[in-house]
Amino acid sequence: MAISDWEVWACALNVERVYGEKAMDHIEERMKDLSQAGDNKGLLTWLRIADCLDDLRLANRTPH
């Protein structure tokens, strides 16, 4: 079962809070591990988290 958009955003925010500037490095490492393990569902979930993190960082750079 896929996780909801809300849960993906919550994960992205938590990864950002915990890992800060190294958040994307952490995500890439998780995706590498999942890919090597053949866990495609997990990999797709982390791809969604990476997309949310990108959106979050872009929103923080855009003047309001």
N, C-alpha and C positions, 0 to 999 in steps of 0.2 A: 504494500500500500504506500502510495506517495504521500509525502508530508505536504501540508497546506502552505499556501503562499505566506500566510502569517507566520508559520513556524520557520520557513526559510528566512524571512526577514529577521526574525528573532535570533536565529543562528548567526546571520551575518553581523548583526549588531553586537552579539556576544563575542564573536571572533575578533571584531574590531576593538572591543573593549579590552579583551585579554591580551591580544598580540600587537595592537597598535600598528606601527609602520611595517611590522613583519607579518601582518595578517594574511596578505596574499601569498607570502612564502609558505605559511602554514597550510593554506588551502591547496596550493600546488603540491605540497608534500602528501597531503591526504589523498588528492586525486591520483597521484602517481602510485601510492600504495594500493588504492582500490582498483586501479587499472591493472596492475600486476596480479592482483588477486582474482581478476575477472568479475568483480562486483559492479556490473553496469548500472544497476539501480542506485547504488551508493555513489558512483561516479556522477551520474546525472544529477543527483541531489546536490553534490558539492559544486557542480557547474552552476546550478541555480543560485547557490550561496555566493559564489564568485561574482555572478552577474549582479546580485543585490549589493554586494560590497562595492563594486564599480559604480553603481547608481548612487549609492550613499556617498561615496567620495566625490563624485561629480557634483552632487547637490550641495555638498559642503564647500566646494570651490566656486560655485556660481553665486554672484552677488544677488541679494534679494532686494 
